[in-house]
Amino acid sequence: MDTTPKSEASDDTDQPIAWRAVPENTPVRSDGEQVGTVYDLLGSHEEDIFHGIVVQLKSKGRRVFVPADDVAALTASHVDVSLSAGELGALPEHTDERQFQLGMVGLLRKHVGWVKEKDR
């Protein structure tokens, strides 16, 4: 049984979480005020590398990319960024990029002129 008074108990929604666990549409805050919502989280799931977030701005109605270095906190209830509202508004609009992976055909194809490192 937990004997900690409710006023001292920590709120689980304010605890740091992994970047992959942040829910979509989570409020994004700058200086404690909501400036937008999380539209997308960018990173490599295979390598567990977090690149940043795409924020749907509240004031301008457009999406901007915020690099991981400018993300101060990730929680289930909010995401804090170190950029001011003005700095966020000045970021260029984010455009989705498509990624492609090399298929097996490309891996098995030999290229004329390529030499193995040990044969140099």
C-alpha positions in Angstrom: 0.0 0.0 0.0 1.3 3.4 -0.9 1.6 5.7 2.1 2.7 8.8 0.2 0.1 11.6 0.4 -1.5 12.3 -2.9 0.0 15.8 -3.0 3.5 14.4 -2.9 2.8 11.5 -5.4 4.3 12.2 -8.8 2.1 12.4 -11.8 3.0 9.6 -14.3 2.1 11.8 -17.3 4.9 14.2 -16.4 7.6 11.6 -16.2 10.1 11.4 -19.2 9.2 8.8 -21.7 10.9 7.3 -24.8 10.5 9.2 -28.1 8.6 6.3 -29.6 6.0 6.4 -26.8 4.9 10.0 -27.3 1.3 10.0 -28.4 0.3 11.9 -31.6 -1.4 15.3 -31.0 0.5 15.7 -27.7 0.7 19.4 -26.8 4.0 21.1 -27.6 5.0 23.8 -25.2 7.5 26.7 -25.3 8.2 28.7 -22.2 5.3 26.8 -20.5 2.7 27.8 -23.1 1.2 25.6 -25.8 2.4 26.5 -29.2 1.2 23.5 -31.2 0.8 19.7 -31.2 3.0 16.8 -32.2 2.3 15.9 -35.8 5.0 13.3 -36.2 8.2 11.9 -34.5 11.2 11.3 -36.8 13.9 8.8 -36.1 15.3 5.4 -36.8 13.3 2.6 -35.1 16.0 0.0 -36.0 18.8 2.0 -34.5 16.7 3.8 -31.8 17.9 7.2 -32.9 15.6 10.2 -32.3 16.0 13.0 -35.0 13.2 15.4 -33.9 9.5 16.2 -34.0 7.2 17.7 -36.6 5.0 20.3 -34.8 1.7 21.5 -36.1 1.8 25.1 -35.1 -1.2 26.5 -33.3 -0.9 30.1 -34.5 0.2 29.7 -38.1 -1.5 26.4 -39.0 1.6 25.0 -40.6 4.1 22.2 -39.7 7.7 22.8 -38.8 10.6 20.4 -37.9 12.2 20.8 -34.5 15.6 18.9 -34.2 16.1 16.6 -31.3 18.7 19.0 -29.8 15.9 21.6 -29.3 13.5 19.2 -27.6 13.9 19.7 -23.9 11.4 17.1 -22.5 9.2 14.3 -23.8 6.3 13.2 -21.6 2.9 11.5 -22.1 1.1 14.8 -21.4 3.4 17.4 -23.2 6.6 18.0 -25.2 8.7 21.0 -24.2 11.0 22.7 -26.7 13.8 25.1 -26.0 12.9 27.4 -28.9 10.7 30.4 -28.3 7.3 30.8 -30.0 8.9 33.4 -32.4 11.8 31.0 -33.2 9.3 28.2 -34.0 7.3 30.5 -36.2 10.5 31.5 -38.1 11.3 27.8 -39.0 10.8 26.7 -42.6 7.7 24.7 -43.3 8.3 20.9 -43.1 7.9 18.8 -46.2 7.5 15.1 -46.0 10.3 13.1 -47.6 9.9 9.6 -48.8 12.5 7.0 -47.9 13.4 4.0 -50.0 15.3 0.9 -49.0 17.7 -1.0 -51.3 16.1 -4.2 -52.4 17.8 -7.6 -52.8 18.4 -7.0 -56.6 20.6 -4.0 -55.8 22.5 -5.9 -53.2 23.4 -8.7 -55.6 24.3 -6.6 -58.7 28.0 -6.3 -59.5 29.3 -2.9 -60.5 32.1 -2.7 -63.1 35.1 -0.9 -61.6 34.3 -1.5 -58.0 37.2 -3.1 -56.2 37.2 -4.8 -52.8 39.1 -2.9 -50.1 41.6 -5.8 -49.6 42.4 -5.8 -53.4 43.6 -2.1 -53.4 
